[in-house]
Amino acid sequence: MKNILIVGVFISLSAVRALGATLELPSTPYTYTVLDQDLAAALQEFGNNLNIRINVSTHVKGRIRGRMPDLAPRDFLERVTTLYNLQWYYDGLVLYVSDAHEAESRLLVLNPVTFDAFKAALDALKISDERYVVRAAPEDGLVFASGPPRFIALVDQMLNGLVAEAQARRTLTTTAKPAPASVLMLFRGSSSTVIRDGRPEGPVLPEATHQDNVAHAPGPSQR
């Protein structure tokens, strides 16, 4: 028996607040009627019909049987992921759908980055997602992260980038410190000249004489 697919016509788009990057979906109902279809194929069709790039994990298994109720696309996505124990994450370009069993948990070393700076960077680039965990661990310099593979991959990349930047700044600061100035006192007869970093700064005690590496002012008999 042929699968029957009916897709509603979408006229208006509304920017629905996404939990990570903004996933723009229509507000009008997504009508999806199917008698029996592979779950991964149904999700790919969902992305195609809404012109959204979608990546469905090979671990997503199962079949959709029977008619789905008419729901707004966001509600449809949430219903399917709930019914089939899936997780979804949108990174701003691609909608990733994975099996909940693929979720990962990581304990990451923050040093030399602070947790506040790390979290602020995740928020600024819209990687943060309130459904998935990023929190400071009880031990200093550690952060615990948990979520679907794509989310964890971006969290990991962000931390690696911040650590590399902090280390580069530290190296630059260290190498930028001026070397101690080299100072040489050059004596020529009764005059002496200071040479600092290879450059003469002018005579010192022009009327002084130098004996045994000590500069003396001329005595009365020498005047």
N, C-alpha and C positions, 0 to 999 in steps of 0.2 A: 504494500500500500504506500502510495506516495506521501511524503511529508508535505504538509500544508503550512505555508509561511505567509502571514499577512502582516505587513508593516504599515503602521499609521503614517499619515502625512504630517510632517512637522513644519509649522509655519513660524513660530516665534522661538527664539533661543533666549534662555535666561542663565546668567552666570550663577550657578549654585555654589555656595561656599563649600569648598572641598577641605579635607582635613590636612592634606599636604599641599601640593600644587593645585591650582584651580582647575577642576574638571568641569568644562561647560557642557551641560546636557539640556535637551529640550524639556519644557515643563508640561507639554502635552503628552497624553498616554502613549505608551509603547505597546501596540497590540501585537502579540506574538502567539499564534496558534500552531501547535505542532502535535502530531499524534505520537511520534516516537523519533527522537533525534539524539545523536551523540552530544553529550554536554559540552565538550570542547568545541565542537562544530557550532553549537548554538551560541556560544560566547563569541566565537569568531564572527558569526553572522551579526550579532549585536554590534560589534565594533564596526563592521562594514556598513551596516545600515545607518549608523550615526557618524560615519566618517571619522572614526577614532582608531588610531593605531593601537592594536591590542596584542599582547604576548601572553598566550595561554600555556602554562607549564605542561610538560608531558606527563606529569603526575596527576593531572586533573582527569578523573575517570567518572563514568556513569552516563546515564541517559535521561533525557527529559521525556516524560510520558504524560499525555493529557494537555489540556489547555491551561495556559497561564493566565491569571487575571490581568485585565488592562491596568497597567501601572505607569507612573512616570518612569522614565529610563533609570533615574537614580534608584528608585524603589525597586524596579525590576532587578537591577544589579545586586542590590542588598538582599533581596529575597532569594535569588539563585545562590549567592555565596553563603547565605545562612542555611538553606536547605541542604546544600551539598558540602558543607564544612570547608569552605574556601576562604581565601583572603585576597583582597585586591589593594593595589597601590598604584597611584598615578604620579609619575616623576616630572610631569610637565610636557612630555612628548609621547610617552607610551603608557597605556594602561596594562599593568601586569596583574595576572590572575594566577594564583598558585594554591595548592592544597595546604590546608592548615598545618598538616604534619611536616611541611617543609620549613616552617618557621624556625628561625635561628636565634640563639641567645649568645651574646658575647660579653666578656669582661675586658674592657679596653684600658690601656695605660695612657693617661692624659699628659703626663710630664713631657715637655715643659709648658703645656697649654693648661689654662684654668678651665674649670667646668663652665663657668659663666661665659667665657669667650667661645667655647665650643658650642654651647647651646644657642648663643646669639647667632653664630654663623649658620647653624642648621635652620634657625627660624628665618634668617635673612634670605636664604636661598630656597625657602619653602620646602625643605626636606623633612622638617618635623611633622609628625602626624600623631595627634592625641590618642589614636587607637593603639599605637605601638610605643614601647617603653624606651626612654632614654633618661636615666637618672644617675645621680652621683652615688657611688658606692660608699659604705661606711669608712673604708680606708681612704686616706688622702691620695689623690692622683689617679683614681680609678673611676670608670663609668660603666654602668650596666646598660646594655641595649638589647632589645628583643623585638622581633617582627619578621615579616616575610623577607625572602632573599634579596629582592631589589632594594628594599628599605635599608637593610643591614649593609649591603654593598655601598650605598651612598654615604651612610654614617661612617663606615670605615674609610672611604676615600676622603671625606671631609677631614677626619682626624689626621690622616697621614699628610694631607696638604698643610694643615695648620702646624703640625710638628715640624715639617720640613721648612716652612717659612720661619718659625721661631728659631730653629737651629741656624738658618742662613743669617738671620739678623744678629744672632749672638756671635757668629764667626766674623761678620762684617764689623761689629763693634770692637771686637778684639783686635782685628788687623788694622782698624782705623786709628788706634791709639798712637799718638806721636812717640817716636823713639826718644830716649833721653838725649838731651843736647850734649855734643862733645865740645869741651872747652879746653883750649890749649893756650898757655902763657908763653909767648915767644920773646926772649930777651936778646936785644942787639946792643951790646956795649952798655951805655948808661940808660937806654930806653927799653920799654917793654910794650908789647902789643898783645891784646886778647884776640884769639882766633876762635870763633864759635861756629861749629858746623862747617868748618872750612872757609869761613869768611871773616876777614879782619874787621874788628869793631873800632879800631883806632888805638893810639898810644895811651898807655897808663903810666902815670908818674914820669912825665918826660924828662924831669931833671934828676930822677933817682938813679942810683947805681945799684947793681946787683952783685952780691957776693955770697957764695955758698947758698944759692937759690933763695936769698932773702933780699928784698928791695930795701935800700936805705936812702934816706934823704941826704943830699950832699952836706958835708960839714963846713964850718967856716973857712978852713984852710983850703977847701976845694973851690971856694967861690972866687 
